[in-house]
Amino acid sequence: MSTQRSASDSSSGPIGSERSSGSSSAKGSGSGSDTPSSRDDSASGVRDLVVRSGVAALGALERLAGGFGTALLALFTLLWLAVSAVTALVGVGLLLAPVGLRLLHSVADRERGRLNRWGPELVGPGPAPTGLRPALTDPTTRRELSWLVRHATAGLFLGLIGVLLPLCAIRDSTFPLYWQLMPEGATSSSIGLGVAHGWSDAIAVGLLGLGWIAIIMGLTPGMARLQARPGRRLLSVGPDADLSLRIAELTATRAAALDAHATELRRIERSLHDGTQNRIVTVTVLLGAARRMVARDPAGAEELLERAQSSAEQALAELRSVARGILPPVLTDRGLESALAGLAAACPVPCRIDVEAPERRAASVEATAYFVVAEALTNIAKHSEADQADVKVRGGGGRLRLSIRDNGRGGADENGGSGIIGIRRRIAALDGTLTVASPRGGPTTLEVELPCGS
């Protein structure tokens, strides 16, 4: 008995080991089958991270370059104010100071507009004084002067780096392609170090270019935020600012929005009452007459039915026109570019459409942009005597910008029934801005800016 147990024990050992090895191999094969998908997920995550970092870096470079432009203006203004302060003792500075204050307010307003394109809206203060004595006690002027010093120094430095970094990256990363064409003894790198004597030196410079690209992707978003921080802190209304003007402006825009809404409702009601309703009444009368005539005069009844069908088709066409006037389906289905292309095709004046706004905006923003262009093209066809119109749409920085231009006779008067008041009310409903330039003899240009956070 003991021998049999021993044999069974010894025979069970290999089988057990085979089962154990089989289970372990199955686990190994299972983990191996998960490896490709996990690798794909990891590669996809890395690719998405690189794409997001690249997009963020490009946007940051654009912001830094824009800040560099306003920083140059700030530096010029700061030097003007410094000269005014130094020469004030001999009286010349008293004449230069008002000009310097106007420059200060103008550069600050320009910076507010730049920051508004790249982030939350900055609520600016009311008109700032340009006289020397009121400016000395004005809190807004003091805040703008504090921003001016920071932006003309640190902001200028950051903007300069933002302009030079991509130039260095392009120059160094492409150096292996043209290094043999360089003059003898010419500096290899963009920072003025080294001379390439062979391919190893050229490749080293190319690697330096890749390092510049890594720096751009890693640091420029933070640099852009650092450059914008003084403006966002000092150029907005301070805690001591009077917001009554802003409240009055918002009250006026709200009233304009309500007026525009009421006007639109009256237009729809007139279209339905004067057009579609009359067509349907005609259909009803004709159908009643045809029913009474069908027994005694089938030919006359057939004629009445044809007239009723024609009136019903016209009523249907008018209903579709009213529906398109409320919100065109193509705008919802295919976006602003396709909707504007339809407007251009129906305009009596030849019209070019140029849209660079790939992202969809809020429905209210797209509808406002559509109706603004529709009203502007209607005005061009009625009043301008133009033979060419151009519509440009640009999106970015939380804003949608429209430019509508024609080569007509100009002289558009906002109060002369040209429809510009209606356009302004539509834009005011979204807290947007409208600028009209229409000198006598033309051309007429409408510049519209709509915040996309509405």
KEBATOR-616949 format. One record per residue: residue in one letter; z, x, y of N, C-alpha, C in turn. Coordinates in pm, whole numbers, plus 50000, padded with zeros to 5 digits. Layout:
N
AZXYZXYZXY;...
***
This chain:
454
M500005008449880500005000050000500005008750124;S500835018850118500865027550235499545034750255;T498865037950142497575044750154496525035550215;Q496555022950176495595013550233495785011650384;R497055010950422497305009550568496815021750644;S497035033050582496585045250650495075045550665;A494385041050558492925040750568492445030850672;S493095019450671492685009550772492975014250912;D494105021150925494415026451059493405036751104;S493045045551004492075055951043490705050151070;S490345039450998489035033351024489005025651153;S490145020051188490165012551314490105021451436;G490505033951420490515042751536489165044951596;P488135048851518486825050851579486225038451637;I486455027251564485905014751619486525011651754;G487835013451758488505010951888488005020151996;S487765032851956487265042052058485865038452103;E485035033352005483685029152044483745017352140;R484635007752110484774996452201485215001052339;S486175010552336486665015452465485565022452543;S484795030952472483715037852542482635028252586;G482375017752503481375007852542481785000352666;S483064996452672483524989452792483464998252914;S483845010952895483795019953011482375022453057;S481435023552959480035025353000479495012953068;A479945001153022479504988853089479994988453232;K481254992653251481764993053389480985002853473;G480685014553408479925024453485478565019353524;S477905012453428476595007053463476694996253567;G477784988353564477954977953667478134983953803;S478964994453811479135000853941477855007353989;G477055012553892475785018453931474805008153983;S474864995753929473954985353978474314980654117;D475584982054158475984978154294475614988654397;T475365000654352475145011654448473915009654536;P472745005554484471575003954573471774993654682;S472394982054648472594971954752473574976654856;S474634983654809475594988754908474954999154997;R474075007254936473355017155018472435010255119;D471754999655075470884992355168471684986255282;D472854980355247473694974555353474164985255449;S474544996855393475005007755479473885012655570;A472665014155512471535018755594471185008555701;S471244995555664470944985155763471974985155875;G473254987155839474294987655942474114999356035;V473765011055978473535022856063472335020556154;R471265014656099470075012056179470375002456294;D471134991756265471494982356371472344989056477;L473254997856433474105004856529473285013856620;V472305020856562471455029756642470615021656742;V470085010356696469275002056786470124996756900;R471304991656868472184986556976472584997557072;S472895009357017473265020557105472105024657194;G470885024757137469715028357217469455018457329;V469555005457298469334995257401470394996257510;A471664998257468472734999657567472525011957654;A472055022957592471835035157670470705033457770;L469615026657729468515024457823468965015857941;G469735005257912470244997058022471175004858112;A472005013558052472915021658134472145031358222;L471085037458168470275046658250469635039258367;E469175027058342468595019358452469635016258559;R470845012758515471905010058613472295022558690;L472375033858620472715046358688471645050358788;A470375048458752469295051758845469335042658968;G469595029658946469735020559061470915024359148;G472035028059083473195032459161472925045359235;F472075054059179471725066359249470985063359379;G470125053059375469415049259498470355044259606;T471285035259569472235030359670473205041359711;A473475050959621474375061959657473745071059762;L472415073059754471745080759858471855073659993;L471655060459993471825052960118473265053760166;A474215053160072475625054160111475935067760170;L475345078460114475575091860169475015092960310;F473825087460333473255087760468474135079960566;T474615068360522475485060260609476795067360638;L477355073860535478605081160555478425092560655;L477315099860645477045110560741476865104860882;W476195093360892476005087061024477365083461085;L478225077361005479555073661056480375085861091;A480235096561012480975108861042480505114761175;V479195115161195478675120161324479135111261438;S479165098061416479635088861520481085091561556;A481915094161453483335096861479483525109961554;V482745120261517482905133261581482425132761726;T481335125861751480775125461886481355114161972;A482335106961917482945096161995483695101762116;L484175114262105484935120062216484075122262340;V482765123962319481885126062435481095113362467;G481395102362399480785089562432479555085962353;V478905095962291477685093062215478015084862090;G479145088162030479525081161909479755066361930;L480185062562050480385048262076479075040362071;L477965047262100476655040862090476145040761946;L476515051161869476045052061730476855043261634;A478105040361670478985033261577478475019361537;P477995010861630477494997661586476344998561488;V475455008361508474355010261411474915014361275;G475885023261277476505027561151477195016161079;L477845007161154478504995661091477494986161029;R476374984161098475334975561039474754981960913;L474584995260916474145002160795475155000560682;L476435001660715477485000060615477424986460548;H477334975960629477284962460572476004960260493;S474884965860539473624964160470473634971060333;V474154983460329474224990660201475184983660105;A476294978660159477254971360073476614958760017;D475854951560099475174939560048474144943259941;R473464954359962472484958859861473174962159729;E474324968459736475064971659615475584959159546;R476004949259625476434936559564475274930159487;G474104930159548472944924659479472624932159351;R472764945559355472494953459234473514950259125;L474774949559161475804946559062475664932459008;N475214923159091475024909359044473924908358939;R472944917458946471874917258847472334922458711;W473454929558709473894935958584475254931258539;G475724920158584477024915558539477464903058612;P478744899858602479264887958669479014888458819;E478844876658876478504876059018479664880459105;L479344888659204480334892659305480254882859421;V481364876559451481424867559566481674875959690;G480654877059774480774885259894481534878160004;P482084885660097482784879660211481794873960309;G482324867860413481474862560518480914873660605;P480204870260712479634880460800480714889760854;A480464902660842481424912560890481084916661033;P482074920461112481814923961253481074937261262;T480244938361364479544950961391480054957661518;G480934950961591481564957261706482634966961662;L482824977461739483754988061701485184983061696;R485634975961798487034971761802487354961361694;P486524950761674486844941561564486774948061426;A485884957961410485744964361279486984972361242;L487694977561342488874985561313489984977461248;T489994964461274491054955861217490524946561109;D489264947761075488674938760976488924944060835;P489574936260746489834941160610488574943260528;T487564935060551486314936660476485654950060508;T485624953660636485014966360675485784978060616;R487114977060613487894987960554487614989360405;R487494978160335487194978860191485794984560168;E484834980560250483484985860235483445000760267;L484225005160366484255019360399484875027560286;S485925021960223486535028760108485535029859993;W484765019059969483735019859865482665029959901;L482295030560028481235039560072481575054060038;V482815057960064483225071760036483135074659886;R483615065459805483585067559659482155067759605;H481335058659653479975057659599479105069159647;A479325074059768478525085159819478915098459756;T480015099059684480455111459619480365110159466;A481335103159408481345101859262480155093659212;G479825082759282478695074659241477385082259248;L477235090659351476015098859363475935108959250;F477065114959215477095124859107476725118458973;L477325106858943477015100058818475555095458814;G475065090558926473665086358931472715098058912;L473065109658970472215121458954472165125758807;I473325125258740473345128558597472485118658518;G472605105858555471815095658486470315097458505;V469915103458616468475106058639468035118658566;L468905128958563468505141758505468575141958353;L469515134558295469675135158150468405131558073;P467735120358103466495117458027465405127758052;L465345133558172464345144058197464625156258110;C465905160258101466265171558016465985168557869;A466295156257828466085152557687464615153057651;I463755147957737462315148057709461785162257711;R462225169957809461695183557824462095192357705;D463355191757664463825200657558463395195957419;S463425182857395463065178057261461595180157230;T460745180657332459315183057309458935197757328;F459915206457352459605220557379458855227257265;P459175224557137458405231157030456925227857031;L456525217457100455105213757102454295222257200;Y454965227857301454195234857404454775248557439;W455755253357360456425265657403455485277757409;Q454425277557325453505288957326452635289357451;L452585278157525451805277857649452615282457769;M453935284757749454785288857861454465303157904;P454615306158032454385320058078455375329758013;E455015342058008455855352457949457155353658026;G458275352757955459595354158016460115341658082;A459425330258067459885317758129461105312458054;T461975306158129463195300458070462835289357973;S463515289257858463175279557754463835266057776;S465135265857800465885253257805465895247557945;S466225234757954466265228058084467465232258167;I468465238558103469645242858179469515257258228;G468315263358207468055276558263468555288058179;L468795285858050469285296457963468295299257852;G468125311957819467355315857703465875316957728;V465235325557648463785327357649463325326657504;A462325318357477461845316557341460895327857304;H461295335357198460435346157148459805342557014;G460175331356956459625327356827459935312756799;W459485308756679459685294756644461155291056631;S461985300356588463415297256574464025293856710;D463645301256814464145298156948463605284756997;A462335281856969461755269157013462435257356944;I462695258956814463375248156742464795246256792;A465455257156829466805256056885466795248057015;V465785250157097465675242257220465415227657187;G464575225057085464345211257042465615204556996;L466475211956924467765206456882468655203657003;L468545211957106469285209157230468825195957290;G467515193357284467005180557333467585168857256;L467705170257124468355159757045469815158057085;G470445169157121471825168157171471905160357301;W470915162457390470885154457514470745139657481;I469895136357383469725122257345471035116457292;A471745124257212473045119557162474025117357277;I474005126257375474895124557492474515111957569;I473225109557584472775097457655473275084957584;M473115084557452473505072657378475015070857374;G475745081857380477195080757369477935078957500;L477445085257606478225085857730477695077157844;T476385074557849475865067757967476395053557988;P476675045557883477275032457912478595033557986;G479445042957944480715044858015480505050158156;M479505058958174479215063958308478755052758400;A477925043558348477465032458430478635023458471;R479535020958377480715012758412481575019858515;L481725032858500482525040558596481885040458734;Q480575041358740479885041058869480025027558938;A480015016658859480075003258917481484998658950;R482505005358894483875000358909484324999459054;P484115009759140484565008159280483894996459351;G482604994359325481914983159390482484969759346;R482734968159217483274955459169484694953159219;R485414963859245486804962159291486894960459442;L486014967359517486174967659663485184958859738;L484054955359677483034947659749483154932659727;S483994928359636484254914059623485254909759729;V485404896759745486344891959845487754896159806;G488514900759903489874904859877490824893059874;P492074895659837493054884759832493344878459966;D493024885760073493274880360207492034874160268;A490964873060192489714867760247489764852660258;D489054847660355488964833260376487814827660293;L488154819060195487144813560106486594800260154;S486914796560276486464783460323484934782860331;L484304794260368482834794360376482214792460238;R482794799260138482284797760003482494783559951;I483644777659982483904763959940482914754460007;A482654756660135481694748160205480294749760145;E479934762360106478614764560046478494757359912;L479544758359829479514751559700479484736459716;T480194731359816480154716959842478754712559882;A478104720659966476744717160008475764717659891;T475884727959804474974728759691475224717459592;R476474713359578476764702059489476154689159545;A476274687259676475664675559737474144675959723;A473554687959738472104689359722471674686259579;A472494690559483472174687759343472214672759316;L473224665959372473304651459353472124644359421;D471744649159539470574643259607469294645359527;A469134657559472467934660259391467924651559267;H469094649559206469164640959087468804626459122;A469344621559235469034607759276467544606259309;T466974616459375465544615959405464704615559278;E465114623359178464374623559052464474610058981;L465634603858985465784590658923464904580358994;R464844581059127463984571559200462514573859167;R462124586459150460734589359113460394583558976;I461294585358881461054580058746461004564858749;E461924558658827461954544058836460674538758897;R460154545359002458904540859064457734542258967;S457714553458893456624555458798456624544758690;L457804541358640457884531058536457584517158591;H458084514358712457934500958768456504498558817;D455964507958891454654505658952453504508058855;G453704516258753452614519358663452764513058526;T453694518258448453804514258308454164499558294;Q455114494958375455524480858363454364471558392;N453584474458493452424465958524451404466058410;R451204477658349450264478258236450754469558121;I452034470058091452564462257979452494447358009;V452754443358134452614429258173451164424758154;T450224433458192448814430058174448474428258026;V449014437057943448774435857798449304422557747;T450504418857791451114406357746450264394257787;V449814394057912448984382857960447674382057883;L447024393357862445754393457791445914389057646;L446994393357581447224389257443447454374157433;G448214368557531448444354157532447144346257551;A446314351157645445044344457669444134345557547;A444124357257482443284358957364443744349957249;R445034348057234445534339257128445114324757150;R445084320657278444674306757305443174304957289;M442394315757306440934314657300440364317557162;V441164322757072440604327456947439944316456864;A440434304056878439874293156797438564288056857;R438534285956989437364279657050436324289657100;D436744302157129435804311957184436134325757125;P435754328457001436114341356938435534353457014;A434344352057071433764363357144434574366657269;G434994356357342435834358757460437184364457422;A437754359757309439034365157263438904379957227;E437774383657164437544397657130437494406457255;E436844401457360436774408957485438164410857546;L438964399957544440334401157597441164410957515;L440994411057385441734420457302441354434957333;E440064437257360439644450757397440274455057528;R440334445757624440984448957752442464451457732;A443104443557646444524445557618444764459157553;Q443884463057461444034476157398443874487357500;S442914486157589442714496257692443934497457782;S444504485857822445704486257906446874492357831;A447004489357701448094495257623447944510357614;E446714515457597446504529957592446834536457726;Q446474529857836446824535357967448324535457987;A449004524657942450464524257953451094535457873;L450564538157752451084548957670450874562457738;A449714564557798449454577157868450404579057986;E450684568158059451614569158172453034571858125;L453424565858010454754568857955454854583557917;R453804588957858453824603157823453914611757948;S453204607958053453274615458178454674615258237;V455334603558233456704602658283457634611258199;A457444610858066458294618957978458104633858006;R456854638158027456624652258061457244655758196;G457284646158288457904648658417459404650258409;I460024644158307461474645758288461774659358229;L461144662658117461284675858055460114677657958;P459164686357989457984687757903458354692857765;P457834686957659458194691457524457824706057498;V456724710757557456314724557532457354734457582;L458104730557686459154739357737460254741057635;T460614730357567461664731057465461154737857339;D459924734957300459414739857171458944754257178;R458244758057285457574771057287458024780257400;G458864775457489459414784157590458724783357724;L459274790857820458824790057959457404795257977;E457044805857907455714811757927454614801757890;S454754795157776453734785357735453694773457829;A454874769057876454914757657968454224761258100;L454464773258152453824777358277452324779358257;A451914783958139450474785158111449804771558116;G450484761158067449944747658078449804743058222;L450814746358306450704742958448449514750058514;A449344762858481448234770358541446884764658499;A446794760458373445524754858326445194741658396;A446224733958432445984721058498445884722058650;C446174733758706446164735258852444724736058903;P444374728759010443014729659066442684743459120;V443714750959163443494764359217443624774359101;P442694783759085442824793758978444164801058989;C444874801958878446244807058881446444817058768;R447034828558801447394838658701448894837758674;I449264838258546450664837558504451044850858441;D452134856758487452634869458432454124867758406;V454504866458280455894863758241456404875258158;E457504881258201458214891458123459674887358115;A459934877458033461284872358010461384868457864;P461524878457774461454875357631462594866657580;E463764867557642464904859757594464844845557649;R465224835957563465324822157608466534820557698;R466374812657802467474810157896468054796357868;A469104793157942469684779857931468634769457969;A468744757657906467744747257929467664743458076;S468804743058145468794739458287468054749858370;V468194762758334467524773358408466014772758385;E465594771158259464164770558230463524758158292;A464244746858287463694734758347463554736358498;T464544742358563464454744558708463294753758741;A463154764658665462024773858690460694766658672;Y460584758358568459334751058543459004741858659;F459974733858703459684724158808459474730958943;V460114742358966459864749759089458414754459093;V457934760058982456534764558976455584752658987;A455924741558920455064729758927454954724559070;E456074723559139456044718759278455314728559369;A455524741659345454854751559429453334751059409;L452874749859284451434749059260450844736259317;T451604725359313451134712959376450974714759526;N451944721359589451854723959733450644732959765;I450414742959680449274751959702447964744159696;A447844735359596446624727659583446414717959699;K447494712459755447384702459860447214708559999;H447944719260028448074723460167447524737460199;S447394746360100447194760460135445744764360160;E444774756660106443364760460111443134774060045;A443924777159943443824789959873442794788959761;D442284800559721441384801059605441964809759494;Q443234814059510443884821859405445394820659420;A446084818759309447554818259308448044827359195;D449204833159216449814842059117451274838059098;V451694837358972453074834258938453594845458850;K454674851958895455314862558816456744858258785;V457154860458661458504857158616459084869558551;R460254873358595460944884958539462374880958504;G462854885858392464224883158350464964896058325;G466274895658347467094907558323468324907358409;G469404913258356470624914158434471264900858465;G471084891158375471684878158400470994870058508;R469754873758543469014866758648467594863758600;L467034853058651465624849858630464974849458768;R463984858158788463344859358918461904854558910;L461514846359006460164840859013459534844759146;S458244847859139457474850559260456184842459252;I455994833259348454804824759352454054828059481;R452814832559466452054837459582450674831259582;D450184828159703448804823359716448164830259836;N446834830659838446094837359946445544827260046;G446304816360067445844805860157446094809060303;R446084798460382446154800160528447564802460579;G448584801060495449954803860537450494793260631;G451554796960703452174787860798452944776560734;A453454778460612454224767860545455514765260621;D455764752660652456944748660728457864740860636;E459074745660622460034739160532460344724960574;N460284722460703460594709060754459354700660780;G458204705560736456974698360765456414690560648;G457244686960552456784679060440455994686860338;S456244699960328455504708260234456144708860097;G457244702160075457894702159945458874713359924;I458994722560021459894733860003461354729260002;I461664718560076463044713460076463434709159935;G462534702159866462834698059729463034709959637;I462214720459655462384732459575463734738959603;R464104739659731465384745859767466554738059708;R466454724759707467544716859650467684719159499;R466564720059431466624722959288467304736359262;I466914746359342467474759759322468954760059359;A469324752959467470724752759509471614746559404;A471074737559323471874731259219472384741459118;L471664752559101472094763259010472674775159084;D472934773559214473484784259296472504795959304;G471194792759304470184803159318469784805059463;T468804813659484468344816859620466834815259627;L466364811559745464934810059773464614817059903;T463584825559899463104832460018461624828960036;V461274824060155459904819960184459324829060291;A458164834860263457414842860361456014836960372;S455714831060488454424824360505453924826060648;P453464837960684452934839860820451624832460838;R451274829960962449994823460992448844832260943;G447934826360871446844833860813447104838460671;G448374836660624448714839560487449024854260464;P449384857860345449584848860230450974842460233;T451204832860146452494826260132453134830960001;T454384835160011455114840159894456464833359887;L456784828059770458094822359743458794831359641;E459954836459680460774844759590462004836659550;V462164834459421463244826259367464064834659273;E465374833459284466294840359194467304830459141;L467374829159009468254819358944469244826958857;P470544824458875471524830058780471414823258645;C471424831158539471204825758405472504821958336;G473604823058405474854818758344475134804258366;S474214796758431474424782858463474284774358340;
***
